[in-house]
Amino acid sequence: MVIDVTPLTGTLTFGAEVSGVDLRAGRHTAEDMQTIVEAWNRHHLLVFRGQQLQPQDEVALAKHFPFDDRLDAKQLKPWNPPGDEYRQLRKFTGSIPEAPELQLKGIGALDGHLGLTGDLFEANPEAEWHTDGTDQREHVGPPVYTQMYCPKAPPLSGGETMFASAFRAWDLLPPALQRRAQELRMRMTEEKLAMHPTGRRATPTTTPPRAEYDVHHPLCRRHPQTGQVALCVAPLFTYCLFKPTTKAQNEGGGDEEEAMSPEASHELIDELLLRGTRPEEVFTARWEQGMIVCWDNRACLHSPTATSRVVGRRLVHRVRMNSGLHFSDPGGAQQN
């Protein structure tokens, strides 16, 4: 069987669909995986269909991509302790004991899936464009690789996941807006904000984050392999944007020289996302049984669709892998 890699159609500048390979352990060769990893490095998002994976197959697939156990110790722990009470949780969203790297995400009854009972629950009243990992301090870095797999029949409607190129989103910005974004950082909050229906901005909060929660990230980063600059945003957890002092920037600190108001911050984030998330720039994954989507979080933005649109049950498995190789120093985005 020959692996076929077909770029996604339309006006998209990223993504490809891969066919002609069985991703179950022992059903493919090392050369097959080399072809797949090379395609991922080139296209930054891959789509597979008709797969029949066990949790161990999913984790094994993910570990062919950038992976560093040392940075995942907290993430790899189950969100809930194992045992009878764990399997009888009324509401469940978290990792499974047999493969703690794998997280269950979705809406609806588990119905004995993987031996679990209870209900999955996610509250996404609106879309929410973002890159993953903004809850992590910058020295850890965001996840490099994210993989989602639909093991069961998908929703009758709704529950899609949307993707856009973070490179394209940056390249579409006017030079003056690029220069402004290069100067700024996001100060993150633990509070999940209410998103606007566009998915590009949130309703600001007037409550600043705790002093102990000193988490902040640049609005743009340079990809270490391609050298391209990517737009990196997460309005759902952004308290405000600020320009750090020269000393703080050099030392990786978060001292604020010019802090924008939360309202002005979200207005700017909306403008930054506007061009790169237009319909012609977006790939929408409409989940089907056996479908896998895996992407480079350093190169892609993504967003769920509103959970209010879901008809039926939505169940996906997610694996996120960190790596010792992340983005280059934020200052590397200063030359474009």
C-alpha positions in Angstrom: 0.0 0.0 0.0 1.4 3.4 -1.0 0.9 6.4 1.2 -0.8 9.3 -0.6 -0.4 12.9 0.8 -2.9 15.3 -0.8 -2.9 19.0 0.1 -6.2 20.4 1.3 -8.1 22.0 -1.5 -9.4 25.6 -1.9 -7.4 28.7 -0.9 -5.7 27.1 2.1 -2.0 27.4 2.4 -1.6 24.6 5.0 -2.8 21.0 5.7 -3.0 17.7 3.8 -5.0 14.5 3.9 -3.1 11.3 4.2 -4.4 7.9 2.9 -3.0 4.5 2.3 -1.8 3.7 5.8 -3.0 1.8 8.8 -1.9 3.6 12.0 -2.4 0.7 14.3 0.8 -0.6 15.9 2.5 -3.2 13.8 0.5 -2.3 10.6 3.0 0.2 9.2 6.7 0.5 8.7 9.4 2.9 9.9 9.5 4.3 6.4 5.7 4.9 6.5 6.1 7.0 9.7 9.1 8.9 8.2 6.8 9.8 5.3 4.1 11.0 7.7 6.4 13.0 9.9 7.9 14.7 6.9 4.4 15.5 5.6 3.5 17.0 9.0 6.7 19.1 9.0 5.8 20.4 5.5 2.0 20.9 5.9 1.7 21.4 9.7 -1.7 19.7 9.8 -2.6 16.2 8.7 -6.0 14.5 8.3 -6.5 10.7 8.4 -9.8 8.8 7.9 -11.1 5.3 8.6 -8.6 4.4 11.4 -9.4 1.9 14.1 -7.1 2.7 17.0 -6.8 1.6 20.6 -5.5 4.1 23.1 -2.0 2.6 23.0 -2.0 3.1 19.3 -2.9 6.7 19.6 -0.1 7.4 22.1 2.4 5.5 20.0 1.5 7.6 17.0 1.9 10.8 18.9 5.4 9.8 20.2 6.7 9.7 16.6 6.5 13.5 16.8 8.3 16.0 19.0 8.1 14.7 22.5 9.8 15.3 25.8 8.6 13.4 28.9 10.4 15.9 31.2 8.0 18.7 30.3 4.8 16.6 30.5 5.0 15.2 34.0 2.0 17.3 35.2 0.0 16.9 32.1 0.4 13.1 31.9 -1.2 12.5 35.3 -4.9 11.6 35.2 -7.1 14.5 36.0 -9.0 12.2 38.4 -7.7 9.3 40.6 -8.2 5.8 39.4 -10.5 3.4 41.1 -14.2 2.5 41.2 -15.3 6.1 42.1 -13.2 7.3 39.1 -15.2 5.1 36.7 -18.5 6.2 38.1 -18.1 9.9 37.9 -21.2 11.8 37.0 -19.3 14.2 34.9 -16.0 13.2 33.5 -13.5 15.0 31.4 -9.8 14.0 31.7 -7.2 11.3 31.1 -7.8 7.6 31.3 -5.7 5.3 33.6 -4.6 2.9 30.8 -3.1 5.8 28.8 -2.8 9.0 30.8 -1.4 10.9 27.9 -4.9 10.5 26.3 -7.6 12.9 27.3 -11.3 12.4 26.7 -13.1 15.5 25.3 -16.7 16.0 24.3 -20.4 16.1 25.2 -22.7 13.3 26.2 -22.8 9.9 27.8 -19.7 7.7 27.8 -21.9 4.6 27.6 -19.1 2.3 28.7 -16.5 3.7 26.4 -13.1 2.3 27.5 -15.0 0.9 30.5 -16.1 4.3 31.7 -19.6 5.6 32.6 -20.9 9.0 33.2 -21.2 12.1 31.1 -18.7 14.2 29.2 -19.2 18.0 29.5 -17.6 20.9 27.8 -18.9 24.5 27.9 -18.0 26.4 24.8 -21.0 28.7 24.2 -19.1 30.4 21.3 -16.1 29.7 19.0 -12.7 30.5 20.5 -9.6 31.0 18.3 -6.4 30.2 20.1 -3.1 28.4 20.3 -2.7 25.8 23.0 -0.6 26.1 26.2 -1.0 29.7 27.3 -1.8 28.4 30.8 1.8 27.2 31.0 4.7 29.5 31.9 6.8 30.4 28.9 10.0 28.5 30.0 7.9 25.3 29.6 6.5 26.4 26.3 3.2 25.5 24.6 2.5 22.0 23.3 4.2 21.4 20.0 2.0 18.5 18.7 -1.7 18.0 19.2 -3.7 15.0 18.0 -7.4 14.4 18.0 -9.2 11.1 17.2 -12.9 10.4 16.8 -13.3 6.7 18.0 -17.1 6.6 17.9 -20.0 7.9 15.7 -19.7 11.7 15.8 -22.6 14.2 16.5 -25.5 14.2 14.1 -24.5 17.8 13.6 -22.2 20.4 15.1 -19.1 19.8 17.2 -16.7 20.6 14.4 -13.1 21.9 15.0 -11.8 24.8 12.8 -8.2 25.4 11.9 -6.3 28.3 10.3 -2.6 28.9 9.5 -0.9 31.1 12.2 1.7 32.0 9.5 -0.9 33.2 7.1 -2.7 35.1 9.9 0.6 36.9 10.6 1.4 37.5 6.9 -2.0 39.1 6.2 -1.4 41.8 8.9 -0.4 45.3 7.7 3.2 46.1 8.6 2.2 48.7 11.1 0.0 46.1 13.0 2.9 43.6 12.8 5.2 46.0 14.4 2.7 46.8 17.2 2.2 43.1 17.9 5.9 42.5 18.1 6.1 44.9 21.0 3.3 43.4 23.1 2.8 40.4 25.3 -0.4 38.8 26.7 -0.9 38.8 30.4 -2.9 35.7 31.1 -5.6 35.1 33.7 -6.9 31.9 35.3 -10.4 33.1 34.7 -12.2 31.8 31.6 -13.7 34.8 29.9 -16.9 35.0 27.9 -16.2 34.8 24.2 -17.8 37.0 21.5 -19.7 35.0 18.8 -16.9 35.7 16.3 -14.5 33.7 18.5 -11.9 36.5 18.0 -12.3 38.4 21.3 -13.6 38.0 24.8 -15.6 40.2 27.1 -12.9 41.7 29.3 -12.7 41.2 33.0 -11.9 44.1 35.4 -10.4 41.6 37.9 -6.6 41.4 37.4 -4.9 38.0 37.8 -3.4 37.0 41.2 0.2 38.3 41.6 1.3 34.7 42.0 -0.1 33.9 38.6 2.6 35.5 36.5 1.9 33.9 33.2 2.5 35.9 30.0 3.3 35.2 26.4 4.3 37.1 23.2 1.7 37.7 20.5 4.1 36.3 17.8 6.9 33.8 17.6 9.3 32.5 15.0 9.0 28.8 14.1 12.3 27.1 14.8 12.3 24.9 11.7 10.7 27.2 9.0 11.8 30.6 10.3 8.2 31.9 9.7 6.5 34.2 12.2 3.3 32.9 13.7 0.5 34.8 15.3 -0.1 33.3 18.8 -3.2 34.4 20.7 -5.6 33.1 23.3 -8.4 35.7 24.0 -10.3 33.3 26.3 -7.6 33.7 29.0 -6.1 37.1 28.2 -6.5 39.7 30.8 -4.6 42.5 28.9 -1.8 43.2 26.5 1.3 45.1 27.7 4.7 46.3 26.5 7.5 45.0 28.8 10.4 47.1 30.0 13.7 46.5 28.2 15.1 44.8 31.3 12.0 42.5 31.7 12.1 41.6 28.1 15.8 40.6 28.3 15.3 38.6 31.4 12.0 37.0 30.4 10.1 38.9 33.1 6.7 40.5 33.1 7.2 44.0 34.4 4.8 46.3 32.6 5.9 49.5 30.9 2.7 50.2 29.0 -0.3 48.2 29.9 -3.3 48.5 27.6 -6.8 48.4 29.1 -8.5 45.0 28.9 -11.1 46.5 26.6 -8.5 47.9 24.2 -6.5 44.7 24.4 -9.4 42.6 23.2 -10.2 45.0 20.5 -6.6 44.6 19.2 -6.7 40.8 19.5 -9.9 40.9 17.4 -8.2 42.9 14.7 -5.1 40.6 14.7 -7.3 37.5 14.2 -9.8 39.1 11.7 -8.0 38.5 8.4 -6.5 35.0 9.1 -9.7 33.4 10.3 -12.0 34.5 7.4 -13.9 31.5 5.9 -11.6 31.2 2.9 -8.6 30.8 5.3 -10.2 28.1 7.5 -10.3 24.3 7.3 -13.2 22.8 9.2 -12.9 19.3 10.5 -16.3 17.7 10.5 -15.7 14.7 12.7 -16.5 11.2 11.4 -15.7 7.8 13.1 -12.1 6.9 12.7 -10.9 10.4 11.8 -7.6 11.8 13.1 -6.4 15.4 12.9 -2.9 16.2 14.1 -1.3 19.6 13.9 1.8 21.7 14.8 0.6 24.1 17.5 3.5 26.4 16.6 2.0 26.8 13.1 -1.8 26.6 13.5 -4.6 28.4 15.2 -7.8 26.4 16.1 -11.2 26.8 17.5 -14.1 24.7 18.6 -17.6 25.5 17.3 -20.3 26.4 19.8 -21.4 23.5 21.9 -25.0 24.7 21.6 -24.9 23.5 18.0 -24.1 19.9 18.9 -26.9 17.5 18.2 -26.1 14.0 19.6 -22.9 12.9 21.3 -19.5 14.3 20.7 -16.5 12.2 21.7 -12.9 12.7 20.8 -9.6 11.6 22.2 -6.8 14.2 22.5 -3.1 13.8 22.9 -0.9 16.9 23.4 2.9 16.5 23.4 5.5 19.0 24.5 9.0 19.2 23.2 12.3 20.6 24.3 12.3 22.4 21.0 9.8 25.2 20.9 9.7 28.6 19.3 12.8 30.8 19.0 13.2 33.7 21.4 10.4 36.2 20.9 12.9 38.8 19.8 13.5 36.6 16.8 10.3 37.9 15.3 11.5 41.5 15.2 12.8 41.1 11.7 10.2 40.2 9.1 
